[in-house]
């Protein structure tokens, strides 16, 4: 690429947004990134995750002191790409292809200024199960700092909430609803369990605020005049305290007629942002839980998470350029 002007970076972002990299389908984008970084003079290495999926470790040929990292996958569906009035729309615009453009542009500035020891770790699967970040923990890396991109409106994160997702299941006995003695609904104990969870005083943290609960899906029964033979609910906590004690409470609260299955969770993460930058807390989950095993993390990026998974996902170019400047300044603190 030529000069890092507004149009050239916007065009690069549009090219990347045009490539569908929905979780599980990251291959085309990974291959494009391999070609791009290779042509830019970087050493590009694959780390296999599973068949047809891999992470990318990109280095400058020196021991890695600073590692820029983000995920390459996006949520569905893939969206049309357009630019108007200093704004770029498309799936991944802020989550997180726009941030990756900003990271690359910052790295180019740093290299031109003589800094070395810069790398990139680009992972798959963050939007689903953090599969890429979990596998990345096996890499032989010990960077001084990882700068992890998520859309935080260029504020460095002080803490992120943990997450507990699981399924509640109950069994009943099908029968004619006119004869209560001839059947038993699975829905009733499920509703009772959900109400217990909603009423329970879950932990509150001075920094992260309250634990929140979302009942995302409820399914069960076959007809209004039949006792439901089975029912289940998918629930998700945004947690501000360690998950293991919550799981113990969960079992007590739902009772013997409801089982807890398919639990996926990770604890809250507390960071150490620089004292003189804008900071925030975030209620969403990131790869930081796993990448922190490789090195200390600063979590920050351009864009607004509130539009990230919507049909109107976008990023303002002014904010992207502010992200380049912030990434450059943070990197200098590590490399200087």
WOCOR-V341225 format. One record per residue. N is the residue number from 1. RES is the residue in three letters. D_CENTER is the distance of its C-alpha to the mean C-alpha in Angstrom with 1 decimal. Layout:
n=N res=RES d_center=D_CENTER
n=N res=RES d_center=D_CENTER
This chain:
n=1 res=UNK d_center=29.4
n=2 res=UNK d_center=31.8
n=3 res=UNK d_center=31.3
n=4 res=UNK d_center=27.9
n=5 res=UNK d_center=29.0
n=6 res=UNK d_center=27.2
n=7 res=UNK d_center=28.2
n=8 res=UNK d_center=27.4
n=9 res=UNK d_center=23.8
n=10 res=UNK d_center=23.4
n=11 res=UNK d_center=25.0
n=12 res=UNK d_center=22.7
n=13 res=UNK d_center=19.6
n=14 res=UNK d_center=21.5
n=15 res=UNK d_center=22.2
n=16 res=UNK d_center=18.7
n=17 res=UNK d_center=17.7
n=18 res=UNK d_center=20.7
n=19 res=UNK d_center=19.3
n=20 res=UNK d_center=17.4
n=21 res=UNK d_center=14.5
n=22 res=UNK d_center=13.2
n=23 res=UNK d_center=11.4
n=24 res=UNK d_center=14.5
n=25 res=UNK d_center=16.4
n=26 res=UNK d_center=15.2
n=27 res=UNK d_center=18.7
n=28 res=UNK d_center=20.3
n=29 res=UNK d_center=17.7
n=30 res=UNK d_center=17.8
n=31 res=UNK d_center=21.6
n=32 res=UNK d_center=21.7
n=33 res=UNK d_center=19.8
n=34 res=UNK d_center=22.2
n=35 res=UNK d_center=25.1
n=36 res=UNK d_center=23.9
n=37 res=UNK d_center=23.3
n=38 res=UNK d_center=26.4
n=39 res=UNK d_center=28.5
n=40 res=UNK d_center=27.4
n=41 res=UNK d_center=28.8
n=42 res=UNK d_center=25.9
n=43 res=UNK d_center=26.0
n=44 res=UNK d_center=23.5
n=45 res=UNK d_center=22.8
n=46 res=UNK d_center=21.1
n=47 res=UNK d_center=19.6
n=48 res=UNK d_center=20.0
n=49 res=UNK d_center=17.3
n=50 res=UNK d_center=19.3
n=51 res=UNK d_center=21.8
n=52 res=UNK d_center=20.9
n=53 res=UNK d_center=17.5
n=54 res=UNK d_center=17.1
n=55 res=UNK d_center=15.3
n=56 res=UNK d_center=17.2
n=57 res=UNK d_center=18.8
n=58 res=UNK d_center=20.6
n=59 res=UNK d_center=23.3
n=60 res=UNK d_center=26.3
n=61 res=UNK d_center=28.8
n=62 res=UNK d_center=28.8
n=63 res=UNK d_center=27.3
n=64 res=UNK d_center=23.7
n=65 res=UNK d_center=23.6
n=66 res=UNK d_center=20.7
n=67 res=UNK d_center=17.5
n=68 res=UNK d_center=15.3
n=69 res=UNK d_center=11.9
n=70 res=UNK d_center=9.0
n=71 res=UNK d_center=7.7
n=72 res=UNK d_center=10.5
n=73 res=UNK d_center=9.6
n=74 res=UNK d_center=9.4
n=75 res=UNK d_center=10.1
n=76 res=UNK d_center=13.9
n=77 res=UNK d_center=16.5
n=78 res=UNK d_center=17.2
n=79 res=UNK d_center=18.9
n=80 res=UNK d_center=22.0
n=81 res=UNK d_center=21.8
n=82 res=UNK d_center=24.1
n=83 res=UNK d_center=25.0
n=84 res=UNK d_center=27.2
n=85 res=UNK d_center=28.3
n=86 res=UNK d_center=25.8
n=87 res=UNK d_center=22.8
n=88 res=UNK d_center=20.9
n=89 res=UNK d_center=19.4
n=90 res=UNK d_center=17.5
n=91 res=UNK d_center=14.4
n=92 res=UNK d_center=12.0
n=93 res=UNK d_center=14.3
n=94 res=UNK d_center=12.0
n=95 res=UNK d_center=8.5
n=96 res=UNK d_center=9.4
n=97 res=UNK d_center=12.9
n=98 res=UNK d_center=14.7
n=99 res=UNK d_center=13.1
n=100 res=UNK d_center=14.1
n=101 res=UNK d_center=17.5
n=102 res=UNK d_center=17.9
n=103 res=UNK d_center=17.1
n=104 res=UNK d_center=19.6
n=105 res=UNK d_center=22.1
n=106 res=UNK d_center=21.9
n=107 res=UNK d_center=22.5
n=108 res=UNK d_center=25.5
n=109 res=UNK d_center=27.0
n=110 res=UNK d_center=26.7
n=111 res=UNK d_center=28.4
n=112 res=UNK d_center=31.1
n=113 res=UNK d_center=31.8
n=114 res=UNK d_center=32.3
n=115 res=UNK d_center=29.2
n=116 res=UNK d_center=28.3
n=117 res=UNK d_center=26.0
n=118 res=UNK d_center=22.9
n=119 res=UNK d_center=20.3
n=120 res=UNK d_center=17.0
n=121 res=UNK d_center=14.6
n=122 res=UNK d_center=12.7
n=123 res=UNK d_center=10.9
n=124 res=UNK d_center=10.5
n=125 res=UNK d_center=8.7
n=126 res=UNK d_center=5.0
n=127 res=UNK d_center=5.3
n=128 res=UNK d_center=8.2
n=129 res=UNK d_center=9.0
n=130 res=UNK d_center=7.6
n=131 res=UNK d_center=11.1
n=132 res=UNK d_center=11.3
n=133 res=UNK d_center=10.3
n=134 res=UNK d_center=12.7
n=135 res=UNK d_center=15.3
n=136 res=UNK d_center=15.0
n=137 res=UNK d_center=16.4
n=138 res=UNK d_center=19.6
n=139 res=UNK d_center=20.1
n=140 res=UNK d_center=23.1
n=141 res=UNK d_center=21.5
n=142 res=UNK d_center=22.3
n=143 res=UNK d_center=21.2
n=144 res=UNK d_center=22.3
n=145 res=UNK d_center=19.0
n=146 res=UNK d_center=15.5
n=147 res=UNK d_center=14.2
n=148 res=UNK d_center=10.5
n=149 res=UNK d_center=9.5
n=150 res=UNK d_center=7.3
n=151 res=UNK d_center=9.7
n=152 res=UNK d_center=11.8
n=153 res=UNK d_center=15.2
n=154 res=UNK d_center=16.1
n=155 res=UNK d_center=16.3
n=156 res=UNK d_center=15.5
n=157 res=UNK d_center=13.7
n=158 res=UNK d_center=16.1
n=159 res=UNK d_center=14.1
n=160 res=UNK d_center=11.0
n=161 res=UNK d_center=11.8
n=162 res=UNK d_center=11.6
n=163 res=UNK d_center=11.2
n=164 res=UNK d_center=14.1
n=165 res=UNK d_center=14.3
n=166 res=UNK d_center=17.8
n=167 res=UNK d_center=20.6
n=168 res=UNK d_center=24.0
n=169 res=UNK d_center=27.0
n=170 res=UNK d_center=30.7
n=171 res=UNK d_center=33.9
n=172 res=UNK d_center=37.0
n=173 res=UNK d_center=40.3
n=174 res=UNK d_center=40.9
n=175 res=UNK d_center=44.1
n=176 res=UNK d_center=45.9
n=177 res=UNK d_center=44.6
n=178 res=UNK d_center=48.1
n=179 res=UNK d_center=48.9
n=180 res=UNK d_center=46.6
n=181 res=UNK d_center=48.4
n=182 res=UNK d_center=47.6
n=183 res=UNK d_center=43.8
n=184 res=UNK d_center=40.7
n=185 res=UNK d_center=37.5
n=186 res=UNK d_center=34.2
n=187 res=UNK d_center=32.6
n=188 res=UNK d_center=34.6
n=189 res=UNK d_center=33.3
n=190 res=UNK d_center=29.7
n=191 res=UNK d_center=30.2
n=192 res=UNK d_center=31.9
n=193 res=UNK d_center=29.0
n=194 res=UNK d_center=26.5
n=195 res=UNK d_center=28.9
n=196 res=UNK d_center=29.2
n=197 res=UNK d_center=25.4
n=198 res=UNK d_center=25.4
n=199 res=UNK d_center=28.4
n=200 res=UNK d_center=27.5
n=201 res=UNK d_center=27.0
n=202 res=UNK d_center=23.5
n=203 res=UNK d_center=22.9
n=204 res=UNK d_center=22.6
n=205 res=UNK d_center=21.6
n=206 res=UNK d_center=23.3
n=207 res=UNK d_center=20.2
n=208 res=UNK d_center=17.4
n=209 res=UNK d_center=19.9
n=210 res=UNK d_center=20.2
n=211 res=UNK d_center=18.4
n=212 res=UNK d_center=17.8
n=213 res=UNK d_center=18.3
n=214 res=UNK d_center=17.6
n=215 res=UNK d_center=19.9
n=216 res=UNK d_center=18.0
n=217 res=UNK d_center=20.7
n=218 res=UNK d_center=24.3
n=219 res=UNK d_center=26.6
n=220 res=UNK d_center=30.1
n=221 res=UNK d_center=33.8
n=222 res=UNK d_center=35.9
n=223 res=UNK d_center=38.1
n=224 res=UNK d_center=39.3
n=225 res=UNK d_center=42.5
n=226 res=UNK d_center=41.1
n=227 res=UNK d_center=39.7
n=228 res=UNK d_center=36.1
n=229 res=UNK d_center=36.2
n=230 res=UNK d_center=32.5
n=231 res=UNK d_center=29.4
n=232 res=UNK d_center=25.8
n=233 res=UNK d_center=22.9
n=234 res=UNK d_center=19.2
n=235 res=UNK d_center=17.9
n=236 res=UNK d_center=14.9
n=237 res=UNK d_center=15.3
n=238 res=UNK d_center=13.3
n=239 res=UNK d_center=15.2
n=240 res=UNK d_center=16.9
n=241 res=UNK d_center=18.9
n=242 res=UNK d_center=18.9
n=243 res=UNK d_center=18.3
n=244 res=UNK d_center=21.4
n=245 res=UNK d_center=23.9
n=246 res=UNK d_center=22.0
n=247 res=UNK d_center=22.4
n=248 res=UNK d_center=26.1
n=249 res=UNK d_center=26.5
n=250 res=UNK d_center=24.8
n=251 res=UNK d_center=27.5
n=252 res=UNK d_center=30.3
n=253 res=UNK d_center=29.3
n=254 res=UNK d_center=28.9
n=255 res=UNK d_center=32.3
n=256 res=UNK d_center=34.0
n=257 res=UNK d_center=33.8
n=258 res=UNK d_center=30.0
n=259 res=UNK d_center=28.0
n=260 res=UNK d_center=24.3
n=261 res=UNK d_center=22.6
n=262 res=UNK d_center=19.4
n=263 res=UNK d_center=17.6
n=264 res=UNK d_center=14.1
n=265 res=UNK d_center=13.1
n=266 res=UNK d_center=12.3
n=267 res=UNK d_center=14.0
n=268 res=UNK d_center=13.4
n=269 res=UNK d_center=13.2
n=270 res=UNK d_center=15.9
n=271 res=UNK d_center=16.2
n=272 res=UNK d_center=19.3
n=273 res=UNK d_center=19.1
n=274 res=UNK d_center=22.4
n=275 res=UNK d_center=24.9
n=276 res=UNK d_center=25.8
n=277 res=UNK d_center=22.5
n=278 res=UNK d_center=21.0
n=279 res=UNK d_center=18.4
n=280 res=UNK d_center=16.4
n=281 res=UNK d_center=14.4
n=282 res=UNK d_center=11.2
n=283 res=UNK d_center=11.0
n=284 res=UNK d_center=7.3
n=285 res=UNK d_center=5.3
n=286 res=UNK d_center=3.8
n=287 res=UNK d_center=6.0
n=288 res=UNK d_center=8.7
n=289 res=UNK d_center=10.2
n=290 res=UNK d_center=11.4
n=291 res=UNK d_center=12.0
n=292 res=UNK d_center=14.1
n=293 res=UNK d_center=16.6
n=294 res=UNK d_center=17.5
n=295 res=UNK d_center=18.0
n=296 res=UNK d_center=17.5
n=297 res=UNK d_center=14.4
n=298 res=UNK d_center=14.4
n=299 res=UNK d_center=11.2
n=300 res=UNK d_center=12.3
n=301 res=UNK d_center=12.4
n=302 res=UNK d_center=14.4
n=303 res=UNK d_center=13.8
n=304 res=UNK d_center=13.3
n=305 res=UNK d_center=10.1
n=306 res=UNK d_center=12.9
n=307 res=UNK d_center=13.8
n=308 res=UNK d_center=10.6
n=309 res=UNK d_center=11.0
n=310 res=UNK d_center=14.7
n=311 res=UNK d_center=17.7
n=312 res=UNK d_center=18.3
n=313 res=UNK d_center=15.3
n=314 res=UNK d_center=16.8
n=315 res=UNK d_center=17.2
n=316 res=UNK d_center=20.4
n=317 res=UNK d_center=22.0
n=318 res=UNK d_center=23.4
n=319 res=UNK d_center=20.0
n=320 res=UNK d_center=19.0
n=321 res=UNK d_center=22.2
n=322 res=UNK d_center=21.7
n=323 res=UNK d_center=18.4
n=324 res=UNK d_center=20.6
n=325 res=UNK d_center=23.1
n=326 res=UNK d_center=20.7
n=327 res=UNK d_center=19.2
n=328 res=UNK d_center=22.8
n=329 res=UNK d_center=24.0
n=330 res=UNK d_center=21.4
n=331 res=UNK d_center=22.1
n=332 res=UNK d_center=25.8
n=333 res=UNK d_center=25.5
n=334 res=UNK d_center=24.2
n=335 res=UNK d_center=26.6
n=336 res=UNK d_center=29.5
